[in-house]
Amino acid sequence: MTTLESYYNRFNEDHRLTTRHGQVEFTTSMKYIHQYIPENAKLRILDVGAGTGGYSVPLSEEGHVVTAVEKVQHNLDVLMAKHANVNCWPGDARDLHFLDDETFDMTLLFGPLYHLHTKEDRLAAFKEARRVTKKGGIILAAYVMNEYSVLTYCFKQNNIKEVIAGRQLTSDFHTVADADGLYSYLRLEDIDELNKAAGLQRIKIIAADGPADYMRRELNAMDEETFKFFLDYHLATCERPELIGASSHTVDILRN
C-alpha cells in the first residue's frame, strides 16, 4: 500500500469540505468554477483526483456531464456508493489513456498536484489535462502552499528543529520534496515556472481558503452571522496578491 493510499484509507475525506474551514475552500472554489460556466450551459467536466466526489457530485446535480478519476480505491468506492450521476474511473492524473482527446469543456485538478513530487510528474499531469480538455477550455489546478506548511507544521506545531536537522527545508525555508512523503508544497514562483513549462495561460490565481486553515478553532467558535461575514471578507479578498502565497490552498485558473 502506498503512502497516499494508507493516508486516505483512514482520513475522512468526505467530511473535510463540511467543516467550517472546508466550507470556505468549497464555497470559493465553486464560485470560480461557476464563473467559467456560461449561463444555462451544461458542460462536460472532468474531475481528476475526485476524492469522494466533493465537487463531482454537486456539479452533476447541476446537470453537467461529470467524469471523475480517482487513484485511491477507498475514495472511489465511497463516491460510487453515493449512486450519483457521475462517470467514475480508477486512474492516475499522469495517465488518462482511457479518455479521448479534447472531450471536456473544463478539467479540475483538485488534488493530484498536492501529491506529485517532481516537476516531471506535474508536467505529465498537465500534459494529460491539456490533451483531454477542449482547445480554449478551462483547467483549474489546486496546490498546497509552502508558507502555510512552514508556518503551521514548523512553527505553530513546533517541529522546526527536527525539520532543520532533517534537511527538509532549504536555507530560504522552501520545503524539500520527499519522494516517500505525502504532500509537496509550492511557492507562487514554482507554479509560474510550471505554467510556463506546460504552455498554459493563466486567467487568474486565487487563495482558495485564505487564512481559514490557520483559524480552525476561531471559525468553529463563530456564530452563523459572524461566519458569514468572514466568508464575505474572504470572497472579497481572495484574489489579493498579498494573501495568495500564504493561503493553505490556491487555485490556478488556466486556459488550454
GIJONOR-V581783 format. One record per residue. N is the residue number from 1. RES is the residue in three letters. PHI is phi in whole degrees, -180 to 180 (NA if undefined). Layout:
BEGIN
n & res & phi
N & RES & PHI
N & RES & PHI
END
This chain:
BEGIN
n & res & phi
1 & MET & NA
2 & THR & -77
3 & THR & -57
4 & LEU & -62
5 & GLU & -65
6 & SER & -60
7 & TYR & -65
8 & TYR & -75
9 & ASN & -69
10 & ARG & -111
11 & PHE & -91
12 & ASN & -84
13 & GLU & -62
14 & ASP & -65
15 & HIS & -88
16 & ARG & -57
17 & LEU & -79
18 & THR & -94
19 & THR & -71
20 & ARG & -60
21 & HIS & -68
22 & GLY & -69
23 & GLN & -63
24 & VAL & -62
25 & GLU & -61
26 & PHE & -64
27 & THR & -61
28 & THR & -67
29 & SER & -62
30 & MET & -66
31 & LYS & -57
32 & TYR & -79
33 & ILE & -58
34 & HIS & -67
35 & GLN & -62
36 & TYR & -111
37 & ILE & -113
38 & PRO & -57
39 & GLU & -56
40 & ASN & 67
41 & ALA & -85
42 & LYS & -117
43 & LEU & -97
44 & ARG & -94
45 & ILE & -120
46 & LEU & -108
47 & ASP & -117
48 & VAL & -95
49 & GLY & 76
50 & ALA & -71
51 & GLY & 61
52 & THR & -98
53 & GLY & 96
54 & GLY & -55
55 & TYR & -107
56 & SER & -57
57 & VAL & -66
58 & PRO & -63
59 & LEU & -69
60 & SER & -68
61 & GLU & -68
62 & GLU & -81
63 & GLY & 102
64 & HIS & -77
65 & VAL & -88
66 & VAL & -111
67 & THR & -115
68 & ALA & -115
69 & VAL & -119
70 & GLU & -142
71 & LYS & -81
72 & VAL & -87
73 & GLN & -61
74 & HIS & -59
75 & ASN & -63
76 & LEU & -63
77 & ASP & -63
78 & VAL & -63
79 & LEU & -62
80 & MET & -66
81 & ALA & -68
82 & LYS & -78
83 & HIS & 53
84 & ALA & -79
85 & ASN & -84
86 & VAL & -128
87 & ASN & -80
88 & CYS & -108
89 & TRP & -134
90 & PRO & -77
91 & GLY & 175
92 & ASP & -114
93 & ALA & -57
94 & ARG & -82
95 & ASP & -148
96 & LEU & -110
97 & HIS & -59
98 & PHE & -81
99 & LEU & -112
100 & ASP & -79
101 & ASP & -62
102 & GLU & 49
103 & THR & -94
104 & PHE & -111
105 & ASP & -77
106 & MET & -146
107 & THR & -126
108 & LEU & -103
109 & LEU & -114
110 & PHE & -100
111 & GLY & 149
112 & PRO & -56
113 & LEU & -73
114 & TYR & -66
115 & HIS & -113
116 & LEU & -99
117 & HIS & -100
118 & THR & -124
119 & LYS & -60
120 & GLU & -63
121 & ASP & -69
122 & ARG & -65
123 & LEU & -66
124 & ALA & -64
125 & ALA & -65
126 & PHE & -68
127 & LYS & -59
128 & GLU & -69
129 & ALA & -61
130 & ARG & -65
131 & ARG & -62
132 & VAL & -88
133 & THR & -94
134 & LYS & -62
135 & LYS & -60
136 & GLY & 85
137 & GLY & -74
138 & ILE & -108
139 & ILE & -120
140 & LEU & -111
141 & ALA & -118
142 & ALA & -107
143 & TYR & -134
144 & VAL & -103
145 & MET & -100
146 & ASN & -61
147 & GLU & -65
148 & TYR & -58
149 & SER & -62
150 & VAL & -65
151 & LEU & -65
152 & THR & -83
153 & TYR & -73
154 & CYS & -76
155 & PHE & -105
156 & LYS & -62
157 & GLN & -94
158 & ASN & 62
159 & ASN & -109
160 & ILE & -62
161 & LYS & -65
162 & GLU & -71
163 & VAL & -67
164 & ILE & -63
165 & ALA & -62
166 & GLY & -86
167 & ARG & 56
168 & GLN & -95
169 & LEU & -132
170 & THR & -78
171 & SER & -65
172 & ASP & -103
173 & PHE & 68
174 & HIS & -94
175 & THR & -64
176 & VAL & -99
177 & ALA & -64
178 & ASP & -115
179 & ALA & -58
180 & ASP & -98
181 & GLY & -83
182 & LEU & -91
183 & TYR & -115
184 & SER & -119
185 & TYR & -115
186 & LEU & -118
187 & ARG & -106
188 & LEU & -59
189 & GLU & -68
190 & ASP & -66
191 & ILE & -66
192 & ASP & -61
193 & GLU & -64
194 & LEU & -64
195 & ASN & -59
196 & LYS & -62
197 & ALA & -67
198 & ALA & -84
199 & GLY & 72
200 & LEU & -105
201 & GLN & -101
202 & ARG & -76
203 & ILE & -91
204 & LYS & -165
205 & ILE & -127
206 & ILE & -130
207 & ALA & -84
208 & ALA & -64
209 & ASP & -129
210 & GLY & 50
211 & PRO & -84
212 & ALA & -59
213 & ASP & -71
214 & TYR & -76
215 & MET & -118
216 & ARG & -56
217 & ARG & -63
218 & GLU & -67
219 & LEU & -64
220 & ASN & -64
221 & ALA & -84
222 & MET & -74
223 & ASP & -75
224 & GLU & -62
225 & GLU & -66
226 & THR & -66
227 & PHE & -62
228 & LYS & -63
229 & PHE & -62
230 & PHE & -62
231 & LEU & -63
232 & ASP & -61
233 & TYR & -60
234 & HIS & -62
235 & LEU & -64
236 & ALA & -78
237 & THR & -122
238 & CYS & -69
239 & GLU & -97
240 & ARG & -71
241 & PRO & -62
242 & GLU & -72
243 & LEU & -105
244 & ILE & -63
245 & GLY & -67
246 & ALA & -97
247 & SER & -65
248 & SER & -66
249 & HIS & -120
250 & THR & -119
251 & VAL & -124
252 & ASP & -96
253 & ILE & -105
254 & LEU & -127
255 & ARG & -106
256 & ASN & -74
END
